[in-house]
Amino acid sequence: MTTLLIKNIHTLVTMDSDRREIRNAAMIVRDNVIEHIGIIEELPQTADEILDLHDRHIVLPGLVNTHHHFFQTLTRVVPAAQNCDLFNWLKVLYPLWANQNIFSLVSAKPMIVKFLKIVCVF
């Protein structure tokens, strides 16, 4: 079993039912599973690997994107589809989407990069 201690977290956002935000926090991860969180004094000070955040970082739960239309990334800027209601927006964009080709793959890359930068799992 491998352990990771992440310590000196400025703020740990738990997203639990009480929406706790723990200051001066730490986290123990064992085999890629969060085992314990709390203030640094409550946790063991040793682990196989230690990551010291030097009280400069906020730690948030990972974000999971369960549904996305990557191919629509570049069609957001089509002038005829701007500022119109849903039906007219669809009338403008459906013909573009109906003819997907290599353009779809190319347009997906910026969104994939964006999600990787914000650590969003998809």
C-alpha positions in Angstrom: 0.0 0.0 0.0 1.3 3.4 -0.9 0.4 6.5 1.0 0.4 10.2 0.2 0.2 13.0 2.8 -0.9 16.4 1.4 -0.2 18.9 4.1 -0.3 22.6 4.7 -3.4 23.0 2.6 -4.6 26.6 2.9 -8.3 25.6 2.5 -9.7 22.1 1.9 -13.2 22.3 0.5 -15.0 19.1 1.5 -18.4 19.4 -0.3 -19.8 17.2 2.5 -23.3 17.6 3.8 -22.1 20.4 6.1 -20.1 22.1 3.3 -17.1 22.4 5.5 -14.0 24.4 4.6 -11.1 23.3 6.6 -8.2 25.7 7.1 -4.6 24.6 7.7 -5.7 21.2 6.5 -4.1 17.9 5.5 -5.2 14.8 3.6 -4.1 11.2 3.7 -4.5 9.2 0.5 -3.9 5.4 0.5 -3.7 3.6 -2.8 -5.4 6.5 -4.6 -8.3 6.7 -2.2 -8.8 9.6 0.2 -8.6 7.9 3.6 -8.7 10.9 6.0 -9.0 14.7 6.0 -8.7 17.2 8.8 -6.5 19.8 10.4 -2.9 19.0 10.0 -2.4 18.2 13.7 -5.0 15.4 13.5 -3.2 13.4 10.8 -0.1 11.3 10.8 3.0 13.3 9.7 4.6 10.5 7.7 3.7 8.8 4.4 5.5 7.2 1.5 5.2 10.6 -0.3 4.6 14.0 1.2 3.3 17.0 -0.8 3.7 20.3 1.1 1.4 23.0 -0.3 3.0 25.7 2.0 -0.4 27.2 2.9 -0.7 28.6 -0.6 -3.3 26.3 -2.3 -7.0 25.5 -2.1 -7.9 21.8 -2.6 -11.2 21.0 -4.2 -12.9 17.7 -5.0 -12.4 16.6 -8.6 -14.9 17.6 -11.2 -16.6 14.9 -13.3 -18.1 15.9 -16.6 -20.8 13.3 -17.4 -22.0 14.8 -20.7 -20.4 17.1 -23.2 -20.7 17.8 -26.9 -17.0 18.4 -27.7 -17.8 18.9 -31.4 -19.8 22.0 -30.6 -16.9 23.9 -29.2 -16.1 25.9 -32.3 -19.7 26.5 -33.4 -20.3 28.7 -30.3 -19.0 31.7 -32.3 -21.1 31.3 -35.4 -22.6 34.9 -35.8 -26.0 33.7 -37.0 -26.5 31.6 -33.9 -25.6 34.4 -31.5 -28.4 35.9 -29.3 -31.3 33.9 -30.7 -33.8 31.6 -29.2 -33.3 27.9 -29.0 -35.3 27.0 -32.1 -33.4 29.5 -34.4 -30.1 28.5 -32.7 -30.8 24.9 -33.7 -31.8 25.8 -37.2 -28.5 27.6 -37.8 -26.3 25.0 -36.2 -27.9 21.6 -37.0 -26.7 21.8 -40.7 -23.1 22.3 -39.5 -23.4 19.4 -37.0 -25.0 17.1 -39.5 -21.9 17.2 -41.7 -19.4 16.2 -39.0 -16.0 15.2 -40.3 -12.4 15.8 -39.3 -13.7 19.3 -38.2 -15.4 17.5 -35.3 -12.1 16.0 -34.1 -10.2 19.3 -34.5 -12.9 21.3 -32.6 -12.9 18.8 -29.7 -9.2 19.3 -28.9 -9.5 22.7 -27.3 -12.2 21.5 -24.9 -10.1 18.4 -24.0 -7.1 20.7 -23.3 -9.4 23.0 -21.2 -10.7 20.1 -19.1 -7.2 18.7 -18.5 -6.1 22.2 -17.4 -8.9 22.4 -14.8 -8.5 18.8 -13.8 -12.0 17.8 -15.0 -12.5 14.1 -15.6 -14.6 13.1 -18.6 
